[in-house]
Amino acid sequence: MSAPRSVPLTLTMTWRAWQQQGAGIALLAVAAGIMLGAGTLLLQGGVNGLPAELPASILTLAQVTQRGEVVQVNTFMVAFSPVLLTLLCALLATIITPSVVSEDLRGGLLEVLLSTPLAKAQIFSAYLGAALLLTGLCWGLCSLALLLTWAALTHLLPLGLGLSLSPTLAWILTALPLSMTLWSAAVMLGGALLYPRTLDGSAGVGGSPARLLALAPSVLLMPAMVLASQHLGPLLLGGLVGLAALSIAGDVPGD
């Protein structure tokens, strides 16, 4: 019975956060999608080839052609686009989510909510629902801008570009950014409620373990997709050790 009662509170929090900075965040999401779409198709290196260290299976996920000739560099960039989109959306989530709860923490509204008959689980569910709705909307805008940019460059402009995506890449392009966006939003909300220093912009990345935890999976995807499988073990271990060290450093009070 608690979920239906928290729905109006979720919608209220979502609308309030959207009024505060929704337009700016939406514009940022659309701009990020357009830049990613244009960059993956238009940026080209001097050599049409890829280093031998890159797994050849990546090139089976997509194919970019220019006047009938396969462009391997852009093909790789399109195949790599789910990782880049994931990182962009995760970054947006770390910006959006604190705005959902920051005013309530600083203005004392959270304490007022806790004094009402609403259960703590209902209040947290309302904040989480608002964060997920906003970040999910930005993911949708960023993804739509990316796809429309690809469509415009390949069908509307006389550039001679062709693009085909495999069903596997289409699935990854949807599931990976969305899941990491929701992960980042949930972690940032928990950090904002349990670790208010997360909301302090001056703390930086080192001052916010929640932000590090929110971005870590998305950041680790980038080298994990490029390096060969035999290097993934040391990579993940080193990333976790570095994450733990930065988190501990962020907890150490300054002089």
C-alpha positions as CSV (number, residue, x, y, z in Angstrom):
1,M,0.0,0.0,0.0
2,S,3.0,2.4,0.4
3,A,3.8,2.6,-3.3
4,P,0.5,4.3,-4.4
5,R,0.7,6.8,-1.6
6,S,4.2,7.9,-2.6
7,V,3.3,8.4,-6.3
8,P,1.9,12.0,-5.8
9,L,4.9,12.9,-3.8
10,T,7.2,11.5,-6.5
11,L,5.4,13.5,-9.2
12,T,5.6,16.7,-7.1
13,M,9.3,16.3,-6.5
14,T,9.9,15.5,-10.2
15,W,8.0,18.6,-11.3
16,R,9.8,20.9,-8.8
17,A,13.2,19.6,-9.8
18,W,12.2,20.1,-13.5
19,Q,11.2,23.7,-12.9
20,Q,14.5,24.4,-11.1
21,Q,16.8,23.2,-13.9
22,G,15.0,20.9,-16.2
23,A,15.3,23.0,-19.3
24,G,19.0,23.4,-18.9
25,I,19.6,19.7,-18.3
26,A,17.4,18.8,-21.3
27,L,19.3,21.1,-23.5
28,L,22.6,19.6,-22.3
29,A,21.4,16.1,-22.9
30,V,20.3,17.0,-26.5
31,A,23.6,18.8,-27.2
32,A,25.6,15.8,-25.9
33,G,23.7,13.4,-28.1
34,I,24.2,15.6,-31.2
35,M,27.9,16.0,-30.6
36,L,28.3,12.3,-30.0
37,G,26.4,11.4,-33.2
38,A,28.3,13.9,-35.3
39,G,31.7,13.0,-33.8
40,T,31.3,9.3,-34.4
41,L,30.5,9.8,-38.1
42,L,32.4,12.9,-39.1
43,L,35.7,12.6,-37.2
44,Q,38.2,10.6,-39.2
45,G,41.8,9.8,-38.7
46,G,44.5,9.9,-41.3
47,V,44.7,6.2,-41.8
48,N,41.7,4.0,-42.5
49,G,42.7,1.2,-40.1
50,L,42.7,0.1,-36.5
51,P,45.5,-1.1,-34.2
52,A,45.9,-4.9,-34.1
53,E,45.4,-4.9,-30.3
54,L,41.7,-4.0,-30.7
55,P,39.3,-7.0,-30.8
56,A,38.1,-7.6,-34.3
57,S,34.6,-8.6,-33.0
58,I,33.9,-4.9,-32.3
59,L,33.8,-4.2,-36.1
60,T,30.9,-6.7,-36.5
61,L,28.6,-4.6,-34.4
62,A,28.2,-1.8,-36.9
63,Q,29.4,-0.7,-40.4
64,V,30.0,2.9,-41.6
65,T,30.6,3.4,-45.3
66,Q,31.5,6.5,-47.3
67,R,30.7,6.2,-51.0
68,G,30.6,2.5,-50.7
69,E,33.9,2.0,-48.9
70,V,33.9,0.8,-45.3
71,V,35.5,3.4,-42.9
72,Q,37.0,1.3,-40.1
73,V,37.8,4.2,-37.8
74,N,34.2,5.5,-37.8
75,T,32.9,2.0,-37.7
76,F,34.8,1.4,-34.5
77,M,33.6,4.8,-33.1
78,V,30.0,3.9,-33.7
79,A,30.5,0.5,-32.2
80,F,32.1,2.2,-29.2
81,S,29.2,4.7,-28.9
82,P,27.3,2.8,-26.2
83,V,30.2,3.3,-23.9
84,L,30.5,7.0,-24.7
85,L,26.7,7.4,-24.3
86,T,26.8,5.5,-21.0
87,L,29.5,7.9,-19.6
88,L,27.6,11.0,-20.8
89,C,24.3,9.8,-19.3
90,A,26.0,8.8,-16.0
91,L,27.6,12.2,-15.8
92,L,24.2,13.8,-16.3
93,A,22.8,11.7,-13.6
94,T,25.4,12.9,-11.1
95,I,24.3,16.5,-12.0
96,I,20.6,16.0,-12.0
97,T,20.1,13.7,-8.9
98,P,21.5,16.1,-6.2
99,S,19.0,18.8,-7.3
100,V,16.1,16.5,-6.4
101,V,17.1,16.5,-2.7
102,S,19.5,19.4,-2.2
103,E,16.9,22.1,-1.4
104,D,15.0,19.8,1.0
105,L,18.2,19.0,2.9
106,R,19.3,22.6,3.2
107,G,15.9,24.1,3.8
108,G,14.8,21.5,6.4
109,L,11.9,20.1,4.3
110,L,13.3,16.6,4.7
111,E,13.0,16.8,8.5
112,V,9.4,18.0,8.1
113,L,8.6,15.0,5.8
114,L,10.2,12.6,8.3
115,S,7.9,14.0,11.0
116,T,4.8,13.2,9.0
117,P,3.0,9.8,9.0
118,L,4.8,8.9,5.8
119,A,7.2,6.0,6.3
120,K,10.9,6.5,5.6
121,A,10.6,3.9,2.8
122,Q,7.9,6.0,1.2
123,I,9.9,9.2,1.3
124,F,13.0,7.5,-0.1
125,S,10.9,5.9,-2.8
126,A,9.5,9.3,-3.7
127,Y,13.0,10.8,-4.0
128,L,14.3,7.8,-5.9
129,G,11.3,7.9,-8.3
130,A,11.8,11.6,-9.0
131,A,15.6,11.0,-9.7
132,L,14.9,8.0,-11.9
133,L,12.2,9.9,-13.9
134,L,14.4,12.9,-14.6
135,T,17.5,10.9,-15.4
136,G,15.5,8.5,-17.6
137,L,14.1,11.5,-19.5
138,C,17.6,12.9,-20.1
139,W,18.8,9.5,-21.2
140,G,15.9,9.4,-23.7
141,L,16.6,12.9,-25.0
142,C,20.3,12.1,-25.4
143,S,19.7,8.8,-27.2
144,L,17.0,10.4,-29.5
145,A,19.4,13.2,-30.4
146,L,22.1,10.7,-31.2
147,L,19.9,8.6,-33.4
148,L,18.4,11.6,-35.2
149,T,21.9,13.0,-35.8
150,W,23.0,9.7,-37.4
151,A,19.8,9.7,-39.5
152,A,20.4,13.3,-40.7
153,L,24.0,12.7,-41.6
154,T,23.3,9.5,-43.5
155,H,20.0,10.3,-45.2
156,L,19.5,14.0,-45.4
157,L,22.9,15.5,-46.1
158,P,24.8,14.7,-49.3
159,L,27.9,13.3,-47.6
160,G,27.8,9.8,-49.1
161,L,27.7,8.2,-45.6
162,G,26.0,4.9,-44.9
163,L,25.4,3.4,-41.4
164,S,24.1,0.0,-40.4
165,L,23.7,-1.2,-36.8
166,S,23.5,-4.9,-35.8
167,P,20.7,-6.0,-33.5
168,T,23.2,-6.6,-30.8
169,L,24.5,-3.1,-30.9
170,A,21.0,-1.7,-30.9
171,W,20.3,-3.6,-27.7
172,I,23.5,-2.6,-26.1
173,L,22.9,1.0,-27.1
174,T,19.6,0.9,-25.2
175,A,20.3,-1.3,-22.2
176,L,23.8,-0.2,-21.2
177,P,23.3,3.6,-21.0
178,L,19.9,3.2,-19.3
179,S,21.1,0.8,-16.7
180,M,24.2,2.8,-15.8
181,T,22.1,6.0,-15.7
182,L,19.7,4.5,-13.2
183,W,22.6,3.1,-11.2
184,S,24.2,6.5,-11.0
185,A,21.0,8.2,-10.0
186,A,20.3,5.6,-7.2
187,V,23.9,5.9,-5.9
188,M,23.9,9.7,-6.0
189,L,20.6,9.8,-4.1
190,G,21.8,7.5,-1.5
191,G,25.0,9.5,-1.2
192,A,23.0,12.8,-0.9
193,L,20.8,11.5,1.9
194,L,23.5,9.6,3.8
195,Y,26.6,11.7,2.9
196,P,25.4,15.3,2.4
197,R,29.0,16.4,1.4
198,T,28.1,14.9,-2.0
199,L,26.0,18.0,-2.6
200,D,29.0,20.3,-2.0
201,G,30.5,21.2,-5.4
202,S,33.7,22.4,-3.9
203,A,34.4,18.9,-2.5
204,G,35.3,17.7,-6.0
205,V,35.5,14.1,-7.1
206,G,37.9,13.2,-4.3
207,G,35.5,14.6,-1.8
208,S,32.5,12.5,-2.9
209,P,32.8,8.7,-2.7
210,A,29.2,8.5,-3.9
211,R,30.1,10.3,-7.1
212,L,33.1,7.9,-7.6
213,L,30.9,4.9,-7.0
214,A,28.3,6.3,-9.4
215,L,30.7,6.8,-12.2
216,A,33.1,3.9,-11.7
217,P,31.2,1.3,-13.8
218,S,30.8,3.7,-16.7
219,V,34.5,4.8,-16.6
220,L,35.7,1.2,-16.4
221,L,33.7,0.3,-19.5
222,M,35.9,2.4,-21.7
223,P,39.2,0.6,-21.3
224,A,37.5,-2.7,-20.8
225,M,36.0,-2.6,-24.3
226,V,39.3,-1.6,-25.9
227,L,41.8,-3.9,-24.2
228,A,42.1,-7.6,-24.9
229,S,40.4,-10.0,-22.5
230,Q,43.6,-11.1,-20.9
231,H,44.2,-7.6,-19.6
232,L,40.7,-7.1,-18.0
233,G,41.6,-8.8,-14.7
234,P,44.5,-6.4,-13.8
235,L,42.5,-3.5,-15.2
236,L,39.5,-4.1,-12.9
237,L,41.6,-4.9,-9.9
238,G,43.6,-1.7,-10.4
239,G,40.4,0.3,-10.9
240,L,38.9,-1.0,-7.7
241,V,42.1,-0.3,-5.7
242,G,42.3,3.2,-7.1
243,L,38.6,3.8,-6.4
244,A,39.0,2.6,-2.8
245,A,42.1,4.8,-2.3
246,L,40.3,7.9,-3.7
247,S,37.3,7.2,-1.5
248,I,39.4,6.9,1.6
249,A,41.3,10.1,0.7
250,G,37.9,11.9,0.3
251,D,36.9,10.9,3.8
252,V,40.1,12.3,5.4
253,P,39.3,15.8,6.8
254,G,41.4,18.6,5.5
255,D,43.8,20.6,7.6
